[in-house]
Amino acid sequence: MDIKKHLIITGNSTVSWKDAIVKAIAEASKTIDYLSEVKILEQRAIIDGNKISEYFVDLDLSFIIDVNRKDS
């Protein structure tokens, strides 16, 4: 049986919501092992004039707890 832990993070991008998601997952994967799922909780943006200037996404990242991991 896998035990999963959830972590809520926020990603941002000046390009798109998809880019914000991809960047957030890439950054999280640098320090979190065994990422397994992502759920998009919310998308929002900042509007400057008549154009979106920055995209934000709140993500629920799941990762599997390694029950066999030994402390060093």
N, C-alpha and C positions, 0 to 999 in steps of 0.2 A: 504494500500500500504506500503510495506517495503522499507525503505531507507537503502542502504548499503554503507559502507565505505570500501576502500581498503587500505591495508598496505603491502608494499614490505619488506620482511625480508630474511635473508640468514641463512641457517642452515648448520651445518657441522657434520661429523662423520668420524671415522677411520674404520668403518665397511662396510657401503654401502650408496648409494644414498637414498634408502628407509629408512634406519635408520636415516639419516640426516633430511628427511621430517618428520618422526614421532617425533623425538626429538624437532624440531622447532615448530611444532604444539602444542606439550605438553607444551613447555615453554611459548609460546604465550598465551595459554589458561589460564595460571596462572594469567594474568593481563588484558586480553581482554575478555569481556563477549559476548555471542551470535555469536561466530564464525560460519559461515555458509558454506563457500566454500573455496577451495584452487585451485590455478592454478600454475603448475610448469612452470616457465619462462625459467630457464636455469639450466643445470647441468654441473659441471666441476670437475676436480680432480688434485691433485698434484701427480706426479710420482717420486718415489725415486728408482733409479736403473731401474729395469724392473717391478716394482710393484706399484700399487696405494697405497699411504700412507694416503691420506685424500680426502674425498668426500665433495663437496659443492653443495647446491641447492639454487636458488633464487626462492622465493615463493611469489605469490600475494594472500594474505589472505583477505577474505571478512568477514565482520561482520555486523550484523543488528543494526542500531541505534534505541535505545529505546526512542521513542518520548514521552512516558508517564513518563519517569524517572524524579524524583524530586531531586533537589540539596539538600544536607543535611547541 
